[in-house]
């Protein structure tokens, strides 16, 4: 397993084409959950799996920076989420995420989930 981060905008009634148009960013994946009716618009980190978690977060934040205000607006209607996987075998025994990244994630109205 390797380290990775994905960025999701999810919700019922979400139109992925509308999100793509608002952000002017093509998603890496569109997912549908038939059980609860949610649709997710997804961006994946482009870095290799051996890179640390903060580098993966930074990679996505750099791509989102030009549209941060649009994302903040979308957070009032949809769930905004950073989902992270942290591989303890390839990394230190701790995670250090710089405060500036946490501030930006909060500004976007996003939640951060980290899985080990």
C-alpha positions as CSV (number, residue, x, y, z in Angstrom):
1,X,0.0,0.0,0.0
2,X,1.2,3.5,-0.6
3,X,0.4,7.1,0.5
4,X,-2.2,8.9,-1.5
5,X,-4.8,11.7,-1.2
6,X,-8.0,12.3,-3.1
7,X,-10.2,15.4,-3.1
8,X,-14.0,14.9,-3.3
9,X,-17.0,17.0,-3.8
10,X,-20.0,14.8,-3.0
11,X,-23.8,15.1,-2.6
12,X,-27.2,14.1,-3.7
13,X,-28.2,15.8,-6.9
14,X,-24.6,16.8,-7.7
15,X,-24.1,17.3,-11.4
16,X,-20.5,16.5,-12.2
17,X,-20.6,18.5,-15.4
18,X,-21.7,21.6,-13.4
19,X,-18.8,21.1,-10.9
20,X,-16.3,20.7,-13.9
21,X,-17.7,23.9,-15.5
22,X,-17.6,25.9,-12.2
23,X,-14.0,24.8,-11.4
24,X,-12.7,24.5,-14.9
25,X,-10.9,21.4,-13.8
26,X,-11.5,17.9,-15.3
27,X,-12.1,15.3,-12.6
28,X,-10.0,12.2,-12.4
29,X,-13.1,10.2,-11.6
30,X,-16.8,10.4,-11.1
31,X,-18.4,8.0,-8.6
32,X,-22.0,7.1,-7.9
33,X,-23.2,5.5,-4.7
34,X,-26.5,3.7,-5.5
35,X,-27.1,3.0,-1.9
36,X,-27.4,6.6,-0.7
37,X,-27.8,8.4,-4.0
38,X,-24.7,10.5,-3.7
39,X,-22.4,11.4,-6.6
40,X,-18.8,12.3,-6.1
41,X,-16.5,14.5,-8.3
42,X,-12.9,13.4,-7.6
43,X,-9.3,14.6,-8.0
44,X,-6.4,12.4,-7.3
45,X,-2.9,13.4,-6.2
46,X,-0.5,13.0,-9.1
47,X,2.5,12.1,-6.9
48,X,4.1,8.7,-6.5
49,X,3.1,6.6,-3.5
50,X,6.4,6.9,-1.7
51,X,6.0,10.7,-1.2
52,X,4.8,11.9,2.2
53,X,1.2,12.8,3.0
54,X,1.8,16.5,3.2
55,X,3.3,16.5,-0.3
56,X,0.2,14.8,-1.7
57,X,-2.0,17.3,0.1
58,X,0.1,20.2,-1.3
59,X,-0.2,18.7,-4.8
60,X,-3.9,18.9,-4.7
61,X,-4.1,22.3,-3.0
62,X,-1.9,23.8,-5.7
63,X,-4.4,22.6,-8.3
64,X,-7.3,24.0,-6.3
65,X,-5.8,27.3,-5.3
66,X,-7.0,29.3,-8.3
67,X,-10.6,28.1,-7.6
68,X,-10.6,28.2,-3.8
69,X,-13.5,30.7,-3.6
70,X,-15.7,28.6,-5.9
71,X,-15.0,25.6,-3.8
72,X,-15.8,27.5,-0.6
73,X,-19.2,28.4,-2.3
74,X,-19.8,24.8,-3.2
75,X,-19.2,23.7,0.4
76,X,-22.5,25.3,1.4
77,X,-24.3,22.8,-0.8
78,X,-22.1,19.7,-1.0
79,X,-19.6,17.8,1.2
80,X,-16.0,18.7,0.5
81,X,-13.5,16.2,1.6
82,X,-9.8,15.3,1.5
83,X,-9.4,11.5,2.0
84,X,-5.8,10.4,2.8
85,X,-4.2,7.0,3.0
86,X,-1.0,6.8,5.2
87,X,1.1,3.7,4.9
88,X,3.0,3.2,8.1
89,X,5.4,0.7,6.5
90,X,6.8,3.3,4.1
91,X,6.7,6.3,6.4
92,X,7.7,7.6,9.8
93,X,5.4,6.7,12.7
94,X,3.7,10.1,12.7
95,X,2.0,12.5,10.3
96,X,2.9,16.1,10.2
97,X,0.6,18.4,8.2
98,X,1.7,22.0,8.1
99,X,-0.7,24.5,9.7
100,X,-0.9,26.5,6.4
101,X,-2.4,23.4,4.7
102,X,-4.9,22.8,7.5
103,X,-5.9,26.5,7.3
104,X,-6.5,26.2,3.6
105,X,-8.5,23.0,4.0
106,X,-10.6,24.7,6.6
107,X,-11.1,27.8,4.4
108,X,-12.4,25.6,1.6
109,X,-15.0,24.2,4.0
110,X,-13.5,20.8,3.7
111,X,-13.0,17.9,6.1
112,X,-9.9,15.8,6.3
113,X,-10.0,12.0,6.8
114,X,-6.8,10.1,7.3
115,X,-6.7,6.3,7.1
116,X,-3.9,4.0,8.3
